[in-house]
């Protein structure tokens, strides 16, 4: 079977599925085969350039096989807010869940064998107030660009805090009018 024939048959099957089922099937196939869309492009580039290095060795510097427990151990969050940011990052990049609810954070925290939050909703709201999370659609939350940078720089807290400062908007000074 040649590439074109295989692609034609696959497309014919996928056309019969609902869009959400189609995405789920494609995601499952990618996971099962250990592929990503980036792999297909890079594999083609490697073949045409004569570079036989694997696509994953070329472009994936981050290991995405870490468990949530290992990830948190490596990032070493100290506060509940830092832990929420780390869990949000993990959901986004390791679980491919960019939009999540507070319950998702709580469940992942339990899975990672971390101490229970005194109040998960408050911890999540505090992470939002610090700029690590932002609202998403349908009451969900997502990690912000500042939150991503913060987590990526952990466990180096000084660098992480400095990076957060660059994301915070500068406040305008109020002019004081003097009458008199």
C-alpha positions in Angstrom: 0.0 0.0 0.0 1.4 3.4 -0.9 1.2 6.6 1.1 -1.6 8.1 -1.0 -3.8 5.0 -0.8 -3.3 4.7 3.0 -4.1 8.4 3.5 -7.2 8.1 1.4 -8.5 5.2 3.4 -7.8 6.8 6.7 -9.5 10.1 5.6 -12.5 8.2 4.4 -12.9 6.5 7.8 -12.3 9.8 9.7 -14.9 11.7 7.6 -17.6 9.4 9.0 -16.9 10.4 12.6 -18.2 13.4 14.6 -15.5 16.1 14.9 -14.9 15.6 18.6 -14.7 11.8 18.1 -12.3 12.4 15.2 -10.0 14.5 17.4 -10.1 11.9 20.2 -9.2 9.1 17.7 -6.4 11.1 16.2 -5.0 12.0 19.6 -5.2 8.3 20.6 -3.4 7.2 17.4 -0.7 9.8 18.1 -0.2 8.7 21.7 -0.2 5.0 20.7 2.4 5.5 18.0 4.3 8.1 20.1 3.9 10.8 17.4 3.0 14.4 17.1 2.3 16.7 14.2 5.8 18.1 14.6 7.2 14.6 14.3 5.7 14.1 10.8 7.2 17.4 9.5 10.5 16.8 11.1 10.7 13.2 9.8 10.1 14.5 6.3 12.7 17.2 6.8 15.2 14.6 8.1 14.6 12.3 5.2 15.0 15.0 2.6 18.1 16.5 4.2 19.8 13.2 4.7 19.8 13.8 8.5 18.9 10.5 10.2 18.7 11.9 13.7 15.3 11.1 15.2 12.8 14.0 15.3 12.5 13.7 19.1 16.2 14.2 19.5 16.1 17.2 17.2 13.3 19.2 18.8 12.2 17.9 22.2 14.5 19.0 24.9 11.9 18.5 27.6 11.1 15.1 28.9 7.3 14.8 28.9 7.2 11.4 30.7 7.6 12.8 34.2 4.9 11.9 36.6 3.1 14.8 38.5 4.9 13.7 41.7 8.3 13.8 40.0 7.5 17.1 38.4 6.6 18.7 41.7 9.6 17.2 43.4 11.9 18.8 40.7 10.2 22.2 40.8 10.0 22.2 44.6 7.1 24.6 45.1 7.0 26.0 48.6 3.6 27.8 48.8 0.1 26.7 47.8 0.2 29.3 45.1 3.4 28.0 43.6 2.0 24.4 43.8 -1.1 25.5 41.9 1.0 27.1 39.2 3.1 24.0 38.9 0.0 21.8 38.7 -1.5 24.1 36.1 1.7 23.9 34.0 1.7 20.1 34.3 -2.0 19.9 33.2 -1.2 22.1 30.2 2.0 20.5 28.9 2.0 17.0 30.3 -1.7 16.2 30.1 -2.6 18.4 27.1 -5.3 20.1 29.2 -4.8 23.8 28.7 -8.2 24.7 30.2 -9.1 23.2 33.6 -11.3 23.6 36.6 -10.3 23.9 40.3 -11.3 20.2 40.7 -8.7 19.2 38.1 -6.0 21.0 40.2 -7.2 19.3 43.3 -7.3 15.8 41.7 -3.8 16.2 40.2 -2.6 17.4 43.6 -3.9 14.2 45.1 -2.4 12.1 42.3 1.0 13.7 42.9 0.7 12.7 46.6 1.0 16.3 47.8 -0.5 17.6 51.0 -4.1 18.6 50.7 -4.9 22.2 50.1 -6.6 23.8 53.1 -9.0 25.4 50.5 -8.2 24.6 46.8 -10.5 27.4 45.5 -8.7 30.0 47.6 -5.3 28.7 46.5 -6.4 28.8 42.8 -7.8 32.3 43.3 -4.6 33.5 44.9 -2.6 32.1 41.9 -4.9 34.0 39.6 -4.4 37.2 41.7 -0.6 36.7 41.4 -0.9 36.5 37.6 -0.1 32.8 37.3 -3.5 31.9 36.0 -6.0 33.6 33.8 -9.7 33.0 33.1 -10.6 30.7 30.1 -13.9 29.8 28.6 -16.9 28.3 30.5 -15.5 29.0 33.9 -12.2 27.3 33.3 -8.8 28.6 34.0 -5.5 28.4 32.1 -1.9 29.1 33.0 -0.7 32.6 31.9 2.5 33.4 30.1 3.9 34.7 33.3 2.8 31.6 35.1 4.5 29.4 32.5 7.8 31.4 32.8 7.6 31.2 36.6 7.3 27.4 36.6 9.9 26.9 34.0 12.4 28.8 36.1 11.7 26.9 39.3 13.3 25.8 41.5 15.4 29.0 41.1 13.0 31.2 43.0 15.0 34.4 42.5 15.0 34.1 38.7 11.3 33.0 38.7 10.3 36.1 40.8 12.4 38.4 38.6 10.6 37.0 35.5 7.2 37.6 37.1 8.2 41.2 37.6 8.8 41.7 33.9 5.2 40.6 33.2 3.5 42.9 35.7 2.2 46.1 34.1 3.8 49.3 35.3 1.4 51.5 37.3 0.9 55.0 36.2 1.6 57.7 38.7 -1.5 59.7 39.6 -1.2 63.4 39.2 -2.0 65.4 42.2 -3.8 68.6 41.4 -3.3 71.5 43.8 -6.0 74.0 44.0 -5.2 77.1 45.7 
